[in-house]
């Protein structure tokens, strides 16, 4: 799944997604053209993290 799809599903910005990637929270595969391919597991991790972050 492309970053634009992840952004649509989570409401996160490109920079926020890259931040979580840099921190090692998610691990998208990079294709030959440089695009990141996010797995459903990456999406689930981001959604779970957002849920916990907003839960108070």
Biotite code that builds the C-alpha atoms (Angstrom):
import biotite.structure as struc

atoms = struc.array([
    struc.Atom([0.000, 0.000, 0.000], chain_id="A", res_id=1, res_name="UNK", atom_name="CA", element="C"),
    struc.Atom([1.314, 3.438, -0.906], chain_id="A", res_id=2, res_name="UNK", atom_name="CA", element="C"),
    struc.Atom([2.000, 6.240, 1.554], chain_id="A", res_id=3, res_name="UNK", atom_name="CA", element="C"),
    struc.Atom([-1.005, 8.183, 0.233], chain_id="A", res_id=4, res_name="UNK", atom_name="CA", element="C"),
    struc.Atom([-3.234, 5.247, 1.193], chain_id="A", res_id=5, res_name="UNK", atom_name="CA", element="C"),
    struc.Atom([-1.683, 5.114, 4.669], chain_id="A", res_id=6, res_name="UNK", atom_name="CA", element="C"),
    struc.Atom([-2.224, 8.855, 5.024], chain_id="A", res_id=7, res_name="UNK", atom_name="CA", element="C"),
    struc.Atom([-5.876, 8.491, 4.030], chain_id="A", res_id=8, res_name="UNK", atom_name="CA", element="C"),
    struc.Atom([-6.458, 5.594, 6.438], chain_id="A", res_id=9, res_name="UNK", atom_name="CA", element="C"),
    struc.Atom([-4.719, 7.179, 9.446], chain_id="A", res_id=10, res_name="UNK", atom_name="CA", element="C"),
    struc.Atom([-4.942, 10.919, 8.884], chain_id="A", res_id=11, res_name="UNK", atom_name="CA", element="C"),
    struc.Atom([-1.184, 11.193, 9.429], chain_id="A", res_id=12, res_name="UNK", atom_name="CA", element="C"),
    struc.Atom([1.005, 13.522, 7.408], chain_id="A", res_id=13, res_name="UNK", atom_name="CA", element="C"),
    struc.Atom([3.891, 12.341, 5.248], chain_id="A", res_id=14, res_name="UNK", atom_name="CA", element="C"),
    struc.Atom([6.371, 13.674, 7.802], chain_id="A", res_id=15, res_name="UNK", atom_name="CA", element="C"),
    struc.Atom([4.638, 11.872, 10.664], chain_id="A", res_id=16, res_name="UNK", atom_name="CA", element="C"),
    struc.Atom([4.747, 8.564, 8.787], chain_id="A", res_id=17, res_name="UNK", atom_name="CA", element="C"),
    struc.Atom([8.431, 9.083, 8.025], chain_id="A", res_id=18, res_name="UNK", atom_name="CA", element="C"),
    struc.Atom([9.033, 9.884, 11.705], chain_id="A", res_id=19, res_name="UNK", atom_name="CA", element="C"),
    struc.Atom([7.504, 6.567, 12.787], chain_id="A", res_id=20, res_name="UNK", atom_name="CA", element="C"),
    struc.Atom([9.540, 4.801, 10.135], chain_id="A", res_id=21, res_name="UNK", atom_name="CA", element="C"),
    struc.Atom([12.758, 6.483, 11.333], chain_id="A", res_id=22, res_name="UNK", atom_name="CA", element="C"),
    struc.Atom([11.964, 5.432, 14.907], chain_id="A", res_id=23, res_name="UNK", atom_name="CA", element="C"),
    struc.Atom([11.613, 1.819, 13.749], chain_id="A", res_id=24, res_name="UNK", atom_name="CA", element="C"),
    struc.Atom([7.909, 1.511, 14.486], chain_id="A", res_id=25, res_name="UNK", atom_name="CA", element="C"),
    struc.Atom([7.073, 0.474, 10.924], chain_id="A", res_id=26, res_name="UNK", atom_name="CA", element="C"),
    struc.Atom([9.161, -1.164, 8.216], chain_id="A", res_id=27, res_name="UNK", atom_name="CA", element="C"),
    struc.Atom([7.888, -0.572, 4.680], chain_id="A", res_id=28, res_name="UNK", atom_name="CA", element="C"),
    struc.Atom([9.575, -2.314, 1.784], chain_id="A", res_id=29, res_name="UNK", atom_name="CA", element="C"),
    struc.Atom([11.182, -0.062, -0.811], chain_id="A", res_id=30, res_name="UNK", atom_name="CA", element="C"),
    struc.Atom([10.570, -0.854, -4.459], chain_id="A", res_id=31, res_name="UNK", atom_name="CA", element="C"),
    struc.Atom([13.085, -0.332, -7.249], chain_id="A", res_id=32, res_name="UNK", atom_name="CA", element="C"),
    struc.Atom([11.564, 3.060, -8.079], chain_id="A", res_id=33, res_name="UNK", atom_name="CA", element="C"),
    struc.Atom([12.034, 4.206, -4.462], chain_id="A", res_id=34, res_name="UNK", atom_name="CA", element="C"),
    struc.Atom([8.376, 4.043, -3.477], chain_id="A", res_id=35, res_name="UNK", atom_name="CA", element="C"),
    struc.Atom([7.622, 2.631, -0.064], chain_id="A", res_id=36, res_name="UNK", atom_name="CA", element="C"),
    struc.Atom([5.238, -0.309, 0.103], chain_id="A", res_id=37, res_name="UNK", atom_name="CA", element="C"),
    struc.Atom([3.493, -0.394, 3.481], chain_id="A", res_id=38, res_name="UNK", atom_name="CA", element="C"),
    struc.Atom([2.034, -3.656, 4.681], chain_id="A", res_id=39, res_name="UNK", atom_name="CA", element="C"),
    struc.Atom([-1.280, -4.148, 6.434], chain_id="A", res_id=40, res_name="UNK", atom_name="CA", element="C"),
    struc.Atom([0.800, -4.827, 9.545], chain_id="A", res_id=41, res_name="UNK", atom_name="CA", element="C"),
    struc.Atom([2.374, -1.357, 9.221], chain_id="A", res_id=42, res_name="UNK", atom_name="CA", element="C"),
    struc.Atom([-1.111, 0.136, 8.962], chain_id="A", res_id=43, res_name="UNK", atom_name="CA", element="C"),
    struc.Atom([-2.341, -1.799, 12.001], chain_id="A", res_id=44, res_name="UNK", atom_name="CA", element="C"),
    struc.Atom([0.680, -0.668, 14.043], chain_id="A", res_id=45, res_name="UNK", atom_name="CA", element="C"),
    struc.Atom([0.072, 2.974, 13.152], chain_id="A", res_id=46, res_name="UNK", atom_name="CA", element="C"),
    struc.Atom([-3.640, 2.744, 13.947], chain_id="A", res_id=47, res_name="UNK", atom_name="CA", element="C"),
    struc.Atom([-2.908, 1.040, 17.276], chain_id="A", res_id=48, res_name="UNK", atom_name="CA", element="C"),
    struc.Atom([-0.315, 3.651, 18.177], chain_id="A", res_id=49, res_name="UNK", atom_name="CA", element="C"),
    struc.Atom([-2.684, 6.491, 17.287], chain_id="A", res_id=50, res_name="UNK", atom_name="CA", element="C"),
    struc.Atom([-5.422, 4.902, 19.377], chain_id="A", res_id=51, res_name="UNK", atom_name="CA", element="C"),
    struc.Atom([-3.141, 4.584, 22.394], chain_id="A", res_id=52, res_name="UNK", atom_name="CA", element="C"),
    struc.Atom([-1.796, 8.101, 21.893], chain_id="A", res_id=53, res_name="UNK", atom_name="CA", element="C"),
    struc.Atom([-5.334, 9.547, 21.955], chain_id="A", res_id=54, res_name="UNK", atom_name="CA", element="C"),
    struc.Atom([-6.542, 7.370, 24.797], chain_id="A", res_id=55, res_name="UNK", atom_name="CA", element="C"),
    struc.Atom([-6.405, 9.184, 28.083], chain_id="A", res_id=56, res_name="UNK", atom_name="CA", element="C"),
])
